[in-house]
């Protein structure tokens, strides 16, 4: 006769392994029980000023200095301006301070950007995202206190990265002017991920100022 009795010992071992392999950032459940509630928007609001912006202010280097080192010795740049706790197969993401003149602007797209000349030669050196749609996860990936293993799965980690962008847009980018941007000054604190070198470095801002019309 076929034995239909469940193999309970095997099931118990498998569940135990699954639970010990997963972590989550500690957030109390709104229901009041011991189950963790994942709320990336609330979590970022709680750490934004005290941890995120403070960390970038301390870690960031001048854009020209960071990018020059990043293109010649990425590991050295990463050790000084990047996240040493990044996943091994991930590209370096650097914290930067950027100041210069806006030489071009694209505000027709929801993923609006401004191109900034940092060294005064009239050519764009970096492209800064001004939202409302913000691409990538540079802010999340620049922080050494945010680790993939702190999350239950890849989906939560990705949502956490998107929540950074949404919070930056709500608190910073949405307050920036949108008209007659070319020729204005720009001052940014943020992060960018090292790319192939064919496109302008794409900077995601945690702080940003755009000066008055010239």
N, C-alpha and C positions, 0 to 999 in steps of 0.2 A: 504493500500500500504506500502511496506517496505521503511523505512526511510534510505536513503543512504547518508544523509548529514554528513560529518565528525564531530566528536566530538572534535572541536578545543580547547576548554578550557582544557579538560582532557589531550590532547596531550601536550599542553604548560606546564602544571604543571609537567608532567613526564620528559620532556626535561630539565626543570629548575632543578629538583632534580638531574638528572644525571650529569649535568655540575657542580653543586656545590659540588658533592661528589668526584670529580676527581681533582688532582693537578698534576703539572709536574715541574721539575726543570727548572728555567727560562733560556731559550736559544733562541736567536733571530733567526728567520727564514732567511735562505740564500736568499729567494725570496724577502725579504724586506718588507713583510706584517706583520701583528700582530699575525699570527698563529705561535705557538711554533714549533720548529724543534728539534726532539730528535736525538742527535748525541752523544752516550755514549763515543766513542773513543775520540772525541774532548773535551768533558767535563772532562774526567779523565786526559787528557794531561794538561789541564788548572789548575787542583787542585793538581796534583801529588806531586810536590816538596814542594809547599807552605803549603798545608793542610794535605795531606795524610801521607807523610813521617814525616813531622814535628809533627803531632799528635802521630804517633806510637813511635817516639823518646821520647816524653814526657810521654806517657802512659805505655810503655812497662816495664816489670820487668824481672829479670833474670829467665830463663826458669825453673830451678830446684825449685826456690822459688815460682813461679806462679803455677806450676803444683802440688806441694805438697799441697798448700792451696786449689787449685781447686778440688782435689780429696777428701779433708776432709770437706771443707766448700765452695761449689761453689758460693753461694751468696756473701760471704765475698770476695772471689777472684774476682767475677764479679764487685763488688762495687769499687775495687781498680784497677783492670787491664782490666776489661771488658767494654762492652757498656751498660750503664744503661738504654738507650732508646730502647733496643731491644724489639721485639715483645714478648709478655708474654709467648707464647707457644714455643718460639725458644730456643735452647740450648745456653749456654754462649759461647762467643768467646773472647779470651784473646790476648792482645798484649804482645809480648815477645822478649827478646834479648837472643840469643842462641850462645854459643861458646864451641867448643870441637873438638874431633877428629873423622874423618869419619872411621867407622868400617865396612861398607858395602855400595855397590852402585849398583843400577839397572839402567843401561843406555840403555838397549835393548828395553825398552818400550818408546813410545812417552811421556808417563806420568812418566818420569824418576825421581828417588829419590836418596837421600843419607841418610844413617842412622848414627846418630851422638851420640857419647859417651860424655856426658856433665860432669859427675862426676869422670871420670878417672878410672872406674872399668872394662873397656874393653867391656862393654855391651851397646847396643844402648838405648838411652833414648828418642830420638825423630827422626822422619823421615821428611826430608825437601824436598819439591818438587823443582826440577830444570828444569822442562819443557822438550819440548815446550808445551805439554798439561798439564794444571794445573787444578786440581779437586777442587770442592767446591767453596764457596764464603766467605772465612774467612776474606780476606782483606776488602771487602765491609761491612761485618757484624761487624767488630771490631770498626767501626767509628761511633761516637755518633752524627755526623752532617749529616749522611745519613739515611733518614727515608723512609719507604715504602710508607707512605701517600704523599710523595713528587712526586710520579710517577703516571702516568695515569692508569696503570694496572700492573698485575703480570708479564706480558711478558716484559715490559720495565724494571722493577726492576731486572728480571733475566738477561736481556741483559747487564745491568749496572754491575752486578756482574761478568759476563764473560769478560767484557771489562777490568776490573781491572786485571784479570789474563793475558789477552793478552798483556796489557801494561807492566806488570811486566816481562813477558817473553821477550818482545822486548827490554826493556831498561836495564834489570838486568840479567835475567837467561841465555839468549842466549850468553852472554859474558863469562860465566863460562866454565872452562875446563871440558872435558868429559872422559879423559883417565887417568888410574892409580890413581883413586881418593882415594882408601883405604889407610889410614895412613896419609892423609893430614889433615890440620886444616880447620875448617869451622867457619865462623862468620856470623850470620844472624840476621836481624831485620824483624819481621813479625808477623803473627797471626795464631792461631789455634783454632778449635772448640772442645769443650769438648765432647768426645765420650763415648763409653761404658766402656772403660778401658781395653778391650781385645786386642786392636791393639795399636801400637805406636802412640803417638800424631802426627798428620800430619800438619806440619808447612808450610804456604805459605809465601814466602819471598817478602819483599818490598826492602830490601837491602841484599846483600849477597857477601861474599868473600870466596874464597877457596885458601889456602896457597900452596906453592910450593911442589913438590914431596920430600918426606923425604930422 
